[in-house]
Amino acid sequence: MAAANTSYELPPLPEYTLRPQPPLLSWISDEALAAALPVVAYWAVSLVYHLIDVYDLFSKYRLHTPAEVLKRNHVTRYEVFRDVIIQQIIQTFAALALSWYDEVAHIGKADYDIAWYAQKLRLAQRAVPVVLSGVGVNSAALAAKVAASQPALAGVLRGGHYFHESVAPAFAGWELAVASALYWYAIPALQFTAGIIIIDTWEYMLHRAMHMNKWLYVTFHSRHHRLYVPYAYGALYNHPFEGFLLDTLGAGLAYLVTGMTVRQSWFFFSGSTIKTVLDHSGYEFPYDPLHWIFPNNAAYHDIHHQSWGIKTNFSQPFFVFWDRIGGTMYTGNVEEKYERARRIADQKVAQEEENKAKAMPNGSAVASAIELDENVRPQQISAPRSTRRKASSISQSPADNFKGLRNKVNESLHGKRANVLGVESSH
């Protein structure tokens, strides 16, 4: 039992009894849930975008064409999936280690803390008569005029002296209401804002250093830039050391400095993770409320993944003020550059189709030989798989050509085993 401290003419603080906070879910601790939620959020959002890719649901909002997906990335989806899993294993162990550092969460002190804020509001009111007298206003006379209609305002004008305190000092209703809003909403909002600023600052400085220092870029960061055409579940495709340094350590530092609780970290870590996935999704949807709040979006970050924008737009994942301050915001015209990249990718696909078409006479000759052989030997012989694949890749009209390209992209997205994440082993 903790005794409340009282001050002269101040309402006393209530007593409180601390008790351990029970977990939200009986089958998992809050700390383990804090480690698991960012991983679950990552793959849940990534799966939604992957399905959008596979079924080509919002093609007009894509930043890149299917041909670019096929021709511009320098890493397989299996390698991306593998490295993301490695980073998330490291991230999970780091989160569990962080929980050992934290004190055990307790409940039972909320009323005391709210009263503490209310007490500070009462102390602040003592400055009101002094300030008003400095501008020539008689606060006591003004309080007497409004006392009947506005008793709370009259108490403020008197420097925090209320008529209802004739028996014993007590908080006014508005003081407790404001203190409660501060405790439950304003302070957590400040913590989240400070955490966002810390993450943005940490990632900008280290991200820029990774590009300015050749050894750091070649050794670590160049791996992430094998994705010229980013997609959702490639957001955390990094060298394991870089992933720990930029993402895991930066978020952990923000959590510790701001003094968030474990349950606050559920929203902070998961929200940061989801924002990173959205920034690598490859889609720019209109009327996106997140993009109204945070100017750092998929279109902004995608510029950084292009060869012509790689030394700009370092900010991540929320705001872009560090790019403005550091002079690293891309200011050129991007439409012509994107159009050129699309045109080159389309030309590569068209050249590939043309090369396959030229190879068709050989395939036809093989098929004719097999047909003659069947006339000599009546048993059934199926055509070689390579011949069938070549034949099926040849289309007879522009519509068939586009359909063939979409089939190739979907095959790339799904992988040989038709895995829903498009993971294809390179071994």
C-alpha positions as CSV (number, residue, x, y, z in Angstrom):
1,M,0.0,0.0,0.0
2,A,1.5,3.4,-1.0
3,A,0.5,6.4,0.9
4,A,-0.5,9.6,-1.0
5,N,1.6,12.7,-0.6
6,T,-0.4,15.9,0.2
7,S,0.5,19.5,-0.2
8,Y,-1.0,22.6,1.5
9,E,-4.3,23.7,-0.1
10,L,-3.9,21.0,-2.8
11,P,-6.4,18.1,-3.1
12,P,-4.7,15.0,-1.8
13,L,-3.6,12.2,-4.1
14,P,-5.5,8.9,-3.5
15,E,-3.8,5.7,-2.2
16,Y,-3.2,2.9,-4.5
17,T,-2.3,-0.8,-4.5
18,L,-0.2,-2.3,-7.3
19,R,-0.9,-5.8,-8.6
20,P,0.6,-7.6,-11.6
21,Q,-1.2,-7.0,-14.9
22,P,-2.8,-10.2,-16.2
23,P,-2.1,-11.0,-19.9
24,L,-4.7,-10.0,-22.4
25,L,-4.9,-13.6,-23.7
26,S,-4.6,-16.4,-21.2
27,W,-2.5,-18.6,-23.6
28,I,0.2,-16.1,-24.4
29,S,2.1,-13.5,-22.4
30,D,1.9,-9.8,-23.5
31,E,5.6,-9.9,-24.1
32,A,5.4,-12.8,-26.5
33,L,2.4,-11.2,-28.2
34,A,4.5,-8.1,-28.7
35,A,7.1,-10.2,-30.5
36,A,4.6,-12.1,-32.6
37,L,2.2,-9.3,-33.8
38,P,4.7,-7.5,-36.1
39,V,5.4,-10.8,-37.9
40,V,1.7,-11.6,-38.2
41,A,1.0,-8.1,-39.5
42,Y,3.8,-8.3,-42.0
43,W,2.6,-11.5,-43.7
44,A,-1.1,-10.6,-43.4
45,V,-0.7,-7.3,-45.3
46,S,1.9,-8.9,-47.7
47,L,-0.5,-11.7,-48.6
48,V,-3.3,-9.2,-49.5
49,Y,-0.9,-7.3,-51.9
50,H,0.4,-10.6,-53.2
51,L,-3.1,-11.7,-54.2
52,I,-3.7,-8.3,-55.8
53,D,-0.6,-8.9,-57.9
54,V,-1.5,-12.4,-58.8
55,Y,-5.1,-11.6,-59.9
56,D,-4.1,-8.2,-61.3
57,L,-7.0,-6.5,-59.4
58,F,-5.8,-2.9,-59.5
59,S,-3.5,-2.7,-62.4
60,K,-4.1,1.0,-63.1
61,Y,-2.6,1.9,-59.6
62,R,0.6,-0.2,-60.1
63,L,3.8,1.8,-60.2
64,H,5.4,-0.9,-62.5
65,T,4.2,-3.1,-65.3
66,P,4.2,-7.0,-65.2
67,A,7.1,-6.9,-67.7
68,E,9.2,-4.9,-65.3
69,V,8.5,-7.4,-62.5
70,L,9.9,-10.1,-64.9
71,K,12.9,-8.3,-66.2
72,R,14.3,-5.8,-63.7
73,N,14.7,-7.5,-60.3
74,H,18.0,-9.2,-59.6
75,V,16.9,-11.6,-56.9
76,T,14.5,-14.6,-56.8
77,R,11.4,-14.6,-54.7
78,Y,12.8,-17.6,-52.8
79,E,15.8,-15.6,-51.8
80,V,13.6,-12.7,-50.7
81,F,11.4,-15.0,-48.6
82,R,14.4,-16.7,-47.0
83,D,16.1,-13.5,-46.0
84,V,12.9,-12.0,-44.6
85,I,12.3,-15.0,-42.4
86,I,15.9,-14.8,-41.1
87,Q,15.5,-11.1,-40.2
88,Q,12.2,-11.9,-38.5
89,I,13.8,-14.6,-36.4
90,I,16.4,-12.2,-35.3
91,Q,13.8,-9.5,-34.6
92,T,11.7,-12.0,-32.5
93,F,14.6,-12.9,-30.3
94,A,15.5,-9.2,-29.9
95,A,11.9,-8.4,-28.8
96,L,11.9,-11.3,-26.3
97,A,15.3,-10.1,-24.9
98,L,13.8,-6.6,-24.6
99,S,11.0,-7.9,-22.5
100,W,13.5,-9.3,-20.0
101,Y,14.9,-5.7,-19.6
102,D,11.4,-4.3,-18.9
103,E,9.9,-4.2,-15.4
104,V,6.9,-6.4,-14.8
105,A,3.8,-4.5,-15.7
106,H,1.4,-3.6,-12.9
107,I,-2.1,-2.1,-12.7
108,G,-3.9,-0.2,-9.9
109,K,-2.2,3.2,-10.2
110,A,-4.3,4.9,-12.9
111,D,-6.5,6.9,-10.5
112,Y,-3.4,8.1,-8.7
113,D,-1.7,9.2,-11.9
114,I,-4.8,11.0,-13.1
115,A,-5.0,12.8,-9.8
116,W,-1.3,13.7,-10.1
117,Y,-2.0,15.4,-13.4
118,A,-5.0,17.2,-11.9
119,Q,-2.8,18.4,-9.1
120,K,-0.4,19.9,-11.6
121,L,-3.3,21.6,-13.3
122,R,-4.3,23.2,-10.0
123,L,-0.8,24.5,-9.5
124,A,-0.7,26.0,-13.0
125,Q,-3.9,27.9,-12.1
126,R,-2.1,29.9,-9.5
127,A,-0.3,31.8,-12.3
128,V,-3.6,33.1,-13.7
129,P,-4.1,36.0,-11.3
130,V,-0.5,37.0,-11.7
131,V,-0.7,37.0,-15.5
132,L,-4.0,38.9,-15.6
133,S,-2.7,41.6,-13.2
134,G,0.3,42.0,-15.4
135,V,-2.1,43.2,-18.2
136,G,-4.2,45.3,-15.9
137,V,-7.1,42.9,-15.2
138,N,-8.5,42.5,-11.7
139,S,-9.0,38.7,-11.7
140,A,-10.9,38.8,-8.3
141,A,-13.5,41.2,-9.6
142,L,-13.8,39.3,-12.8
143,A,-14.3,36.1,-10.9
144,A,-17.0,37.6,-8.8
145,K,-19.0,38.6,-11.9
146,V,-18.9,35.2,-13.5
147,A,-19.2,33.1,-10.3
148,A,-23.0,32.6,-10.6
149,S,-23.0,31.5,-14.2
150,Q,-19.5,30.0,-14.6
151,P,-18.3,28.7,-11.2
152,A,-15.5,26.7,-12.7
153,L,-14.2,29.7,-14.6
154,A,-14.4,31.7,-11.5
155,G,-12.3,29.2,-9.6
156,V,-9.6,29.4,-12.3
157,L,-9.6,33.2,-12.2
158,R,-9.1,33.0,-8.5
159,G,-6.0,31.0,-9.0
160,G,-7.5,27.6,-8.3
161,H,-9.7,28.4,-5.3
162,Y,-13.1,26.9,-5.6
163,F,-16.2,27.5,-3.4
164,H,-16.9,23.7,-3.1
165,E,-13.6,23.4,-1.2
166,S,-15.0,25.1,1.9
167,V,-14.8,21.8,3.8
168,A,-11.7,20.1,2.3
169,P,-9.7,20.6,-0.9
170,A,-11.1,18.6,-3.8
171,F,-10.6,18.5,-7.5
172,A,-13.1,20.3,-9.8
173,G,-14.8,18.1,-12.4
174,W,-13.1,19.7,-15.3
175,E,-9.7,19.2,-13.7
176,L,-10.3,15.4,-13.4
177,A,-11.7,15.3,-17.0
178,V,-8.7,17.1,-18.5
179,A,-6.2,15.1,-16.4
180,S,-7.9,11.8,-17.5
181,A,-7.6,13.0,-21.2
182,L,-4.0,13.8,-20.6
183,Y,-3.3,10.4,-19.1
184,W,-5.2,8.2,-21.5
185,Y,-4.8,10.1,-24.8
186,A,-2.4,13.0,-24.8
187,I,0.6,11.4,-23.2
188,P,0.4,8.2,-25.4
189,A,0.0,10.4,-28.4
190,L,3.2,12.3,-27.5
191,Q,5.0,9.0,-26.9
192,F,4.0,7.7,-30.3
193,T,4.9,11.0,-32.0
194,A,8.3,11.0,-30.3
195,G,8.8,7.3,-31.3
196,I,8.0,8.1,-34.9
197,I,10.5,11.0,-34.9
198,I,13.2,8.8,-33.3
199,I,12.6,6.0,-35.9
200,D,12.6,8.4,-38.8
201,T,15.8,10.1,-37.6
202,W,17.6,6.8,-36.9
203,E,16.7,5.3,-40.3
204,Y,17.5,8.4,-42.3
205,M,21.0,8.8,-40.8
206,L,21.9,5.1,-41.1
207,H,20.3,4.7,-44.5
208,R,22.1,7.7,-45.9
209,A,25.4,6.4,-44.4
210,M,24.8,3.1,-46.1
211,H,24.7,4.9,-49.5
212,M,27.5,7.4,-48.9
213,N,30.0,4.8,-47.7
214,K,31.0,2.5,-50.5
215,W,32.0,-0.4,-48.1
216,L,28.7,-0.2,-46.2
217,Y,26.7,-0.2,-49.4
218,V,28.6,-3.0,-51.1
219,T,28.8,-5.2,-48.0
220,F,25.3,-4.7,-46.6
221,H,22.8,-2.4,-48.3
222,S,23.2,-3.4,-51.9
223,R,21.3,-6.6,-51.2
224,H,18.1,-4.6,-50.6
225,H,18.6,-2.8,-53.9
226,R,18.5,-6.0,-55.9
227,L,14.7,-5.2,-55.9
228,Y,14.4,-2.5,-58.5
229,V,10.7,-3.3,-58.6
230,P,9.7,-3.6,-54.9
231,Y,6.8,-5.8,-53.8
232,A,5.1,-6.1,-50.4
233,Y,6.8,-9.0,-48.7
234,G,10.2,-7.8,-50.0
235,A,10.0,-4.8,-47.6
236,L,12.3,-6.5,-45.0
237,Y,14.6,-8.1,-47.6
238,N,18.0,-7.0,-46.2
239,H,21.3,-8.2,-45.1
240,P,20.7,-9.6,-41.6
241,F,23.1,-7.2,-39.9
242,E,21.5,-4.2,-41.7
243,G,18.0,-5.4,-40.8
244,F,18.9,-5.6,-37.2
245,L,20.7,-2.3,-37.1
246,L,18.1,-0.2,-39.1
247,D,14.8,-1.8,-38.2
248,T,15.0,-3.8,-35.0
249,L,17.5,-1.7,-33.1
250,G,15.9,1.6,-34.2
251,A,12.4,0.5,-33.2
252,G,13.7,-0.9,-29.8
253,L,15.5,2.4,-29.1
254,A,12.3,4.4,-29.8
255,Y,10.4,2.1,-27.5
256,L,12.8,2.5,-24.6
257,V,13.4,6.2,-24.9
258,T,9.7,7.1,-25.0
259,G,8.8,4.8,-22.0
260,M,6.0,3.0,-23.8
261,T,4.3,0.1,-22.1
262,V,4.3,-3.4,-23.6
263,R,0.8,-3.0,-24.8
264,Q,1.6,0.3,-26.5
265,S,4.4,-1.5,-28.3
266,W,1.8,-3.8,-29.9
267,F,0.5,-0.9,-31.9
268,F,3.8,0.9,-32.4
269,F,5.8,-2.1,-33.7
270,S,3.0,-3.5,-35.8
271,G,2.1,-0.1,-37.2
272,S,5.7,0.6,-38.2
273,T,5.9,-2.8,-39.8
274,I,2.7,-2.3,-41.8
275,K,3.8,1.1,-42.9
276,T,7.1,-0.4,-44.2
277,V,5.2,-3.1,-46.2
278,L,2.9,-0.4,-47.7
279,D,5.9,1.6,-48.8
280,H,7.2,-1.3,-50.7
281,S,3.9,-2.6,-52.1
282,G,4.3,-1.0,-55.6
283,Y,0.9,0.5,-55.5
284,E,-0.3,4.1,-55.2
285,F,-4.0,4.1,-54.3
286,P,-6.0,7.3,-54.4
287,Y,-7.8,8.5,-51.2
288,D,-5.4,6.6,-48.9
289,P,-5.8,8.2,-45.4
290,L,-2.3,6.9,-44.3
291,H,-0.7,8.8,-47.2
292,W,-2.6,11.9,-46.2
293,I,-1.0,11.7,-42.8
294,F,2.4,10.4,-43.8
295,P,3.8,11.9,-47.0
296,N,6.4,9.0,-47.2
297,N,4.5,6.5,-49.3
298,A,5.0,3.8,-51.9
299,A,5.5,6.3,-54.8
300,Y,8.0,8.4,-52.8
301,H,10.1,5.4,-51.7
302,D,9.9,3.7,-55.1
303,I,12.0,6.5,-56.5
304,H,14.8,5.5,-54.2
305,H,14.8,2.0,-55.6
306,Q,15.4,3.3,-59.2
307,S,19.0,3.7,-60.5
308,W,18.4,7.4,-61.2
309,G,17.0,8.1,-57.7
310,I,19.1,5.8,-55.5
311,K,21.0,8.7,-53.9
312,T,17.7,10.5,-52.9
313,N,14.6,9.9,-50.8
314,F,16.4,8.2,-47.9
315,S,13.6,9.0,-45.4
316,Q,11.6,6.1,-44.0
317,P,9.0,5.1,-43.0
318,F,6.8,8.0,-41.9
319,F,7.8,11.5,-42.8
320,V,10.1,13.2,-45.3
321,F,11.4,16.2,-43.3
322,W,14.9,14.8,-43.1
323,D,15.1,14.7,-46.9
324,R,14.1,18.3,-47.0
325,I,16.6,19.3,-44.3
326,G,19.4,17.2,-45.8
327,G,18.8,18.2,-49.4
328,T,18.2,14.6,-50.5
329,M,14.6,14.9,-51.8
330,Y,14.2,14.0,-55.5
331,T,12.9,17.0,-57.4
332,G,13.1,15.9,-61.0
333,N,10.4,14.7,-63.4
334,V,9.7,11.0,-62.8
335,E,7.1,10.3,-65.5
336,E,9.5,10.2,-68.4
337,K,11.9,7.9,-66.5
338,Y,9.2,5.5,-65.5
339,E,7.9,5.4,-69.0
340,R,11.3,4.6,-70.4
341,A,11.8,1.8,-67.9
342,R,8.4,0.3,-68.9
343,R,9.3,0.6,-72.6
344,I,12.6,-1.2,-72.2
345,A,11.0,-4.0,-70.2
346,D,8.3,-4.4,-72.8
347,Q,10.9,-4.5,-75.5
348,K,12.8,-7.3,-73.7
349,V,9.7,-9.3,-73.3
350,A,8.8,-8.8,-77.0
351,Q,12.4,-9.8,-78.0
352,E,12.1,-12.9,-75.9
353,E,8.8,-13.8,-77.6
354,E,10.3,-13.2,-81.0
355,N,13.3,-15.4,-80.3
356,K,10.9,-18.2,-79.2
357,A,8.9,-17.7,-82.4
358,K,12.1,-18.1,-84.5
359,A,12.9,-21.3,-82.7
360,M,9.5,-22.8,-83.6
361,P,10.5,-24.3,-87.0
362,N,12.9,-26.6,-85.1
363,G,10.1,-27.5,-82.7
364,S,7.7,-28.2,-85.7
365,A,10.3,-30.5,-87.3
366,V,10.6,-32.5,-84.1
367,A,6.8,-32.7,-83.9
368,S,6.6,-33.9,-87.6
369,A,9.2,-36.5,-86.9
370,I,7.3,-37.8,-83.9
371,E,4.1,-37.9,-86.0
372,L,5.9,-40.0,-88.7
373,D,7.3,-42.3,-86.1
374,E,3.8,-42.8,-84.7
375,N,2.6,-44.0,-88.2
376,V,5.4,-46.6,-88.1
377,R,4.8,-47.6,-84.5
378,P,1.1,-47.3,-83.4
379,Q,1.8,-47.0,-79.7
380,Q,1.0,-43.6,-78.1
381,I,3.9,-41.3,-77.5
382,S,3.4,-37.9,-75.9
383,A,5.2,-34.8,-77.2
384,P,8.2,-33.6,-75.2
385,R,7.4,-31.1,-72.5
386,S,9.8,-28.5,-73.9
387,T,8.0,-28.7,-77.3
388,R,4.6,-28.1,-75.7
389,R,5.9,-25.2,-73.6
390,K,7.3,-23.5,-76.7
391,A,4.2,-24.0,-78.6
392,S,2.0,-22.7,-75.9
393,S,4.1,-19.5,-75.6
394,I,3.3,-18.5,-79.1
395,S,0.2,-16.4,-79.5
396,Q,-1.8,-15.5,-82.5
397,S,-3.0,-12.0,-81.6
398,P,-2.0,-9.0,-79.4
399,A,-4.6,-10.1,-76.8
400,D,-3.0,-13.6,-76.7
401,N,0.4,-12.0,-76.2
402,F,-0.8,-9.9,-73.2
403,K,-2.4,-13.0,-71.8
404,G,0.8,-14.9,-72.2
405,L,2.7,-12.1,-70.3
406,R,0.2,-12.2,-67.5
407,N,0.6,-16.0,-67.3
408,K,4.3,-15.6,-67.0
409,V,4.0,-13.0,-64.2
410,N,1.6,-15.2,-62.3
411,E,3.9,-18.2,-62.8
412,S,6.7,-16.0,-61.4
413,L,4.5,-14.9,-58.5
414,H,3.3,-18.4,-57.7
415,G,6.5,-20.3,-58.2
416,K,6.9,-23.8,-59.6
417,R,5.1,-25.3,-56.7
418,A,2.1,-22.9,-57.0
419,N,2.9,-21.6,-53.5
420,V,0.6,-18.8,-52.4
421,L,3.6,-16.6,-51.6
422,G,5.3,-17.3,-54.9
423,V,8.3,-18.9,-53.2
424,E,10.5,-20.9,-55.6
425,S,13.7,-22.5,-54.4
426,S,16.7,-21.8,-56.5
427,H,18.3,-25.2,-55.5
